[in-house]
Amino acid sequence: MNQKIAQHKHCRSCGKAFVGEGRYCSEDCERGSQSALKGKKRQLLILYVVSVLILMGALLLSVL
């Protein structure tokens, strides 16, 4: 009655089950994930820069 499921992994991008090596089911998923990660890194860098600018502005205003 119980069927065995073959050893498999799930794609980190789309979640589809696949058998094989690596973290992604296809090169398209890997490229898409890499571009999304690059965008998130850029967004985080912008957030840090804006935070530092706001902090410096607040410090300058408190001195005056």
Secondary structure, 3 states (H helix, E strand, C coil): CCCCCCCCEECCCCCCEECCCCCCCCHHHHHHHHHHHHHHHHHHHHHHHHHHHHHHHHHHHHHC
